[in-house]
Amino acid sequence: MKNREFREIQVSSTQLAVIFLGILIIGVVIFLLGVSVGKKHAQVAEKANILTQTEPEQIKEKITTLPQMKPKQEPADVSAGKPTAAEAASAPAKKEILPKKSEAAPPKSEPKAAPKLGQQSPVEQKNLYYVQVAALAEQSAAQTIAQKFRGMGYTVRVMNPQPTDRTPVYRVRVGGFLTREQADEVRAKLSGATSGKTDYFIVRD
């Protein structure tokens, strides 16, 4: 067997220092890498825990916020409101409630009869025709004559004395009429109904 040859490597102190520094730097780098990797893993784990905790809460919130669905209403049976034949037969007959007639019914207003010729009411109109039948100084005498013609069915007015009268005169007039022909017809009837000569004449007021 051949003798093994041993080679001797000589390393100076500077080279040892450089090698030591290199190993130290490599170790520091590896340490820093490990620390950074560990931090990343810790952050990822924290995020995962947060997600796992928040997801159930969000699901619960969604469940609680869901609107409550109302049950579908079944269509009402049209025939439900109608009683059956047996129910209708057994049910007591309903008495029709009739409104009670009032004991004292208000009297019906009778239609007013159309005024006859010479019976037109002396409405407050101007330019109407009258038949003057008397002109007296005493009001009582004028009212007596007016009552006489009212009894005959005519509309009569007793006019008060006018400011131009020298002495008070109460004029008794029948009418008034819308046309002179109506007034003349009534004057003729009045003249024919009285005996003797009359001084009835037509005036317009």
C-alpha positions in Angstrom: 0.0 0.0 0.0 1.2 3.4 -0.9 1.5 5.9 1.8 -1.1 8.6 1.7 0.1 12.0 1.0 -1.1 14.7 3.3 -1.2 18.2 2.1 -1.1 21.0 4.6 -3.2 24.1 4.0 -1.9 27.2 5.6 -4.4 30.0 6.3 -3.4 33.3 7.5 -5.1 35.2 10.3 -6.6 37.7 7.8 -8.1 34.9 5.7 -9.6 33.4 8.9 -11.1 36.8 9.8 -12.6 37.1 6.4 -14.0 33.6 6.5 -15.5 34.2 9.9 -17.1 37.5 8.8 -18.6 35.8 5.8 -20.0 33.0 7.9 -21.3 35.6 10.3 -23.0 37.6 7.6 -24.5 34.5 6.0 -25.9 33.5 9.4 -27.3 37.0 10.0 -29.0 36.9 6.5 -30.5 33.5 7.2 -31.7 34.7 10.5 -33.3 37.8 9.0 -34.9 35.7 6.3 -36.3 33.4 8.9 -37.7 36.3 10.9 -39.4 37.8 7.9 -40.8 34.5 6.8 -42.1 34.0 10.4 -43.8 37.4 10.4 -45.5 36.7 7.1 -46.8 33.4 8.3 -48.1 35.1 11.5 -49.8 37.8 9.4 -51.4 35.2 7.2 -52.6 33.2 10.2 -54.1 36.4 11.8 -55.9 37.2 8.6 -57.2 33.7 8.4 -58.5 33.9 12.0 -60.1 37.2 11.3 -61.9 35.9 8.2 -63.1 32.8 10.0 -64.5 35.0 12.8 -66.1 37.6 10.6 -67.8 35.2 8.1 -70.1 33.6 10.7 -71.0 37.0 12.1 -71.8 38.3 8.6 -73.9 35.2 7.9 -75.8 35.8 11.1 -76.4 39.4 10.2 -77.7 38.5 6.8 -80.0 35.9 8.3 -81.4 38.4 10.8 -81.8 41.2 8.2 -83.7 39.0 5.8 -87.3 40.2 5.5 -89.9 37.9 7.0 -91.9 36.4 4.2 -95.6 36.5 4.8 -97.4 33.3 4.1 -99.3 33.4 0.9 -102.9 34.1 1.5 -105.1 31.5 0.0 -107.8 32.9 -2.3 -110.9 33.4 -0.4 -113.6 31.0 -1.4 -116.3 32.9 -3.2 -118.9 30.6 -1.8 -117.6 30.9 1.7 -119.6 34.0 2.4 -122.8 32.4 1.0 -124.7 30.2 3.4 -125.5 26.7 2.3 -129.1 25.6 1.7 -129.2 23.9 5.1 -127.9 27.0 6.9 -130.3 29.2 5.1 -133.2 26.9 6.0 -132.2 26.8 9.7 -131.4 30.5 10.0 -134.4 32.6 11.2 -136.0 34.7 8.5 -134.8 38.3 8.7 -137.5 40.8 9.1 -137.4 43.7 6.7 -137.1 46.8 8.6 -139.2 49.4 7.0 -138.8 53.1 7.9 -141.6 54.3 10.1 -143.9 56.8 8.5 -144.0 60.0 10.4 -147.2 60.4 12.1 -147.7 64.0 11.1 -146.6 64.4 7.5 -145.9 68.0 6.5 -148.7 69.4 4.4 -148.0 69.5 0.8 -147.7 73.0 -0.6 -150.6 73.5 -2.9 -149.7 75.0 -6.3 -150.6 78.6 -6.4 -153.4 79.3 -8.8 -152.6 81.6 -11.7 -153.9 85.1 -11.0 -157.0 86.0 -12.9 -157.3 89.1 -14.9 -157.2 92.0 -12.6 -155.7 90.0 -9.8 -152.0 90.4 -10.5 -150.1 91.0 -7.3 -148.8 94.5 -7.0 -145.1 93.5 -7.3 -142.6 96.1 -7.0 -142.5 96.9 -10.7 -142.6 100.2 -12.4 -144.6 101.2 -15.5 -147.6 99.1 -14.5 -151.2 100.0 -15.4 -153.9 100.5 -12.7 -157.6 101.3 -12.7 -158.3 104.1 -10.3 -161.8 103.6 -8.8 -161.8 106.2 -6.0 -160.0 109.2 -4.5 -161.0 110.1 -1.0 -159.8 112.5 1.7 -160.3 110.0 4.5 -158.1 106.9 4.7 -160.9 104.8 6.5 -163.3 105.4 3.6 -160.6 104.5 1.1 -159.9 101.2 3.0 -163.7 100.4 3.0 -163.9 100.8 -0.8 -160.7 98.8 -1.3 -162.1 96.0 0.8 -165.2 96.0 -1.4 -163.1 95.4 -4.5 -161.0 92.8 -2.8 -164.1 90.9 -2.0 -164.8 90.8 -5.8 -161.4 89.1 -6.3 -159.3 92.0 -7.4 -155.9 93.2 -6.2 -156.3 96.6 -4.7 -153.9 99.2 -3.5 -154.6 102.3 -1.4 -152.1 105.0 -2.4 -150.9 107.5 0.2 -151.3 111.2 -0.5 -148.7 112.6 -2.9 -146.5 115.6 -2.0 -148.1 117.6 -4.9 -151.6 117.2 -3.4 -153.0 120.5 -2.0 -155.2 118.4 0.3 -154.5 114.8 1.4 -156.1 112.4 -1.1 -156.1 108.5 -0.7 -156.4 106.9 -4.1 -157.9 103.4 -4.5 -156.4 101.5 -7.5 -157.0 98.1 -8.9 -154.1 96.3 -10.6 -151.4 96.6 -11.8 -151.3 95.2 -15.2 -148.5 94.8 -17.7 -150.5 96.1 -20.7 -153.0 98.8 -21.1 -155.4 96.4 -22.8 -155.6 94.3 -19.7 -156.3 97.4 -17.6 -159.0 98.6 -20.0 -160.7 95.2 -20.0 -160.9 95.3 -16.2 -162.2 98.9 -16.2 -165.0 97.9 -18.6 -165.9 94.9 -16.3 -166.0 97.1 -13.2 -168.0 99.8 -14.9 -170.6 97.2 -16.1 -170.8 95.6 -12.6 -171.7 98.9 -10.9 -175.0 100.7 -11.4 -174.9 104.2 -12.6 -172.2 106.3 -14.1 -168.6 105.7 -13.0 -165.5 107.8 -13.4 -163.0 104.9 -13.4 -159.9 105.7 -15.4 -156.5 104.1 -16.2 -153.3 105.4 -14.7 -149.7 104.3 -15.1 -147.4 104.1 -12.2 
